[in-house]
């Protein structure tokens, strides 16, 4: 799988790693990524960019993640957990 | 004070731009001189940042109709469409719009924003329906989804296959499915493959709503919109539009061939709980509609101006978002460059819109020029000269940058 990226804390979860890979180009300030990082407050990623990342995840895993779910998540960890929950339901 | 804390960062940027005299979001038109000219910062300026596509803001027949309605029916309805604010004029305009579009039913709302809120939230029951929305749909469609409370799935912009995939994997528990797209998208001036979307939506038993806010009166052989240009006017389930662009008033509507669209009059809270458009507004919108219907030359003039401007900007090497359209957007890589270029144009006596992410489809910022049929030869010359100078001054705006 993807090699550990610099700045990403060790985490074996593949969904988590995939999200970190997608976030890397948007991580302008080089913030060290971990599950408690707030996408908007810490990474300054705008709401539409979050939706675009989620679209990539949807197509990768062939699942649909409602906008409603995304608007309820603030941190990387919450997003990972939400995707796991949907993967469990839809696959 | 905690309510305000979250705004501090944005407020700092906003105030800083205002102090530098570089704030595109605080422009005041001090005096309006005509459909394409106004005084801005004490200077006569060409307006290419309003959505006066068909130049109807000073149409004499529309002004006369509005004055007559003011004299005969007063300044306001003081009531909502549902309860106490429906006059004969509102009903007449609904019939006129339905006739123009060749659709059976039409419901008039107070603004275009409210029409989308009213249509989507009025149709959807969050306990059994789902909404699928193009990624680049306008904020009002997303707000409508929030208001409806329904499960909302976003698909890739202008990508029927992406919609197809999402409809295929949708939980069968959903009884009703509504797909929302736009005719022309206002940021890039690109249009939807409506015909393909009709096919995909209907194959999955979903209904299709097309918001033609920017394309009503502008696209199609008779100005019915992108759905007409795509030959599928009779296939779309809901058509939403606004009076605030081609018709140069304020208000909005939902048109449909489904007789049950009339149910929106009691199912739609944005129909029931806000005041109806004033009599003068309804009268001018009706007169403008009649005028653009009877005068195809207005639409032809818009397209001639759009093509001339698009050709000129292309020749300057500017990086444009799409082909010739009533919206011509120049892409710039950063918001700082967009601010500077926007100010440069304003200093040349040209007013356009500036848009920055996340209000834009991609990572670029853009300068949006909205063409009008009322732009005169002089207006166009001034626009071309200003953009030519901008192309010289801003390498970043050019394809070859």
Interface residues (C-beta under 8 A of the other chain):
Chain A: X46 X47 X48 X49 X51 X52 X54 X55 X58 X59 X62 X63 X64 X65 X66 X67 X68 X90
Chain B: X133 X135 X142 X145 X151 X152 X153 X154 X156 X162 X165 X166 X169 X170 X171 X357 X358
